[in-house]
Amino acid sequence: MSDYSLEALGRVVKALRREMGLTQEELGDAAGYGKGAGVSISRLENGRLEPTDKFPGIARALGVSIADLQERAAADEAAHQPDKAGTPSHEDRIAAIVHASERRKQLAPELDKLASARRGAEDAFLLKFRELAARVIGAPALSPDQVEKPDEGSSDEAEAEASFQLRFTQYGVSKALTDSSGDAVAAGAVGSAAAYLAFTEAVALGTAPLGSAIPRLAGATTALNGLRSAMGVGRSTKLAGTSAGMNLMAAVAVGTVVATILERQATAKRNRRQQESAAKLAAAEADIAATQANVEALLEVISKATAILEYIALHAAHALTRWGNEIGESPVPWKDLSESDQERYQDFVAIAAAQLTVATIQLQDLATSRGDDLDQAMALADQILVQSERAITARV
């Protein structure tokens, strides 16, 4: 480890993982990490874990040799080396702040893309599925027995929690589609936003009796996250306008510091102004050190969630249209549907549940958590995205 730091190795691993299109969980599994594979890779990428015996597996999964990985880390370390005085040069410090600022400025447009993708998936798939499901008389709801227990064979808490959230929300969707009280709520809705609100509230109401009887998952966030997600998404149809969205955007504020620093440094002629600029520079660096991991986590999760929701709006919506044409426009009893049509109905219930779960990932946790808590929040978000994508693509 003499030629590079853990931070340099983490930066290289993260860059290569993204090039390979791997999630942290997938890389961790391939490298041989067991329980908490995604968390381990998160810690490694943040410079807080030495790979030791997992080095060969990590290199192999990233498509490079151990020597190549070490050389890249050493080159990255050299690129981040301080000047001869033992501290980063003034120019390097400014460049680092500008880079971090630009990354933070990406949050606003990425959040807008996510909000747009949410609305697109709502209109193109979820609400249309609710309309088509209304034609099916007597469709069964998911059995509570399929929801009450987490995956017993899973050794990863984030994996078990994400799987449970998906099944819990799937139960709520199936109840909302078949419960007459849910239909009554939806019937009074006017416009897509109101209709979406009504439907998600029906999902939450359908899971409430079951949710009260489910204990917390040991070591996970909470077994009621599916219910919380369904209710949370029903309260707002525009993420960027929520309090969570506003708190996320507060992280961008450091970008305004950069302009002040550059201006003052270019024109400073007095020691007092130079001292003020130095103080602002140090403050910006402290803010970046404290929150840059949050910014990177948010950008990664938001991008993946947006892609999944856009996939639903395009491909799942097309599959739904084809199925709607097959069953016709007249009401049809469940028992009169063919076995394949019944399976398609259940497929769309699972897709709708995945859509709701992805749309309601707790971005606020990613924005405010630190250290191990951030690792856990990122691992859960990563598992939700991985499992939801698999559930959707396997059915479309």
C-alpha positions, 0 to 999 in steps of 0.5 A: 500500500506504499504507492497509493492510498485507500482513497486512491484505490477506492476512486479507481474501483468506483470508476471501473465499476461504473464503466463495467455497469456493475452495482456495488452489490454485484461487484461485492458478490463477484469479489467474494464478499458475503453478508453486506457485499454492497456495503463492503464495496461502498466502504472500499470506494470511500477509502475506508476498507482495505480489500486484503484477500478480496483483491483478486476477486475485485480485479477479476470482476473489473476485468483487470489484473491486480497489477493493473489495478494497483498501477491505476491506483498509484497513478491516481494517487500521484495525480492527487499528490500535494505540492512540494511544501506538503500541502495541495497547491492553491490552484489544485484546491480551487480546481477540486472545489470547482469539480465538486461544485459542478457535481452538485449542480448536476443534482437539480437537472437530475432531480427534474429528470427523475420527477419527469420519469415518475410522471411519465411512468404514472401516466403511461403505465400505472394509471392505465393498468388501474383502468384495465384492472377495473375491467377484471371482475374478481381478481385475487389479491396477494396472500398475506402469507406471501408477505409476512416473512423476509427471505430466510435464505438471505444473508444480506440485510439490505437484500432482505429488506428490499425484497420485503418492501417489494412484496409488501407494496405488491400486496398493497397494489393487489389489494387496491385493485381488488378492494371496493373501497379502493375503487371508490376512492379512485372513482372520485379522482379528477386528473392524473395527479389526483388519480395517482394520489387516490391510487397510492392512498388506496395501496397504503390503506390496503396494507395498513391492517397487515402492516400493524401485525408485522415486526421490524426486520432485525438490523434493517430500516423497518418492515413498514417501509413499503407502507411508508413509501406508498403513503409518501408517494401519494402526498406529492407528485413532484419530487423537486418541490418536496421538503426532501427535494429542497433539502437536497438542493441545499447541498448545491449552495457551496457552488456559490462559494467558488465564484466568490473565491475566484473573484476575490483571488483575482482582485485581492490587493489587501491582506484582509481580503486574502484572509477572507478568501482563504477562510471561504476556501477552507469552509468550502473544502470542509463542506465538500469533505463532509457531504461529497459522498452524499452527492455522489450517492444521490447522483448514482441512485437518481440516475438508475431510478430514472432509467428504470421508470423510463423503461416502465413508461416505454416497454411496460406500457406497450406490453400493457396496451397489448394485453388490454387489446387481448382482453377487450373493453368489456368487463370480464370475470377473472375465471373466464380469463385464460391462464396466460392472461391471469399471469399477465395481470399478476405480472403487471401487479408486480411491475406496479409494485416495483414502480412505486418502490423505486419512485419512493426510495428515501433520497433524504436518507442518502442526503443526510446520512454519514459514514456507516449509515450512508453505506447502509442507506446506499446498500438498500437503495442499490438493492431496491434498484437491482431487484426492481429492475429484475422484476420488471425486465423479467415480465416485459 
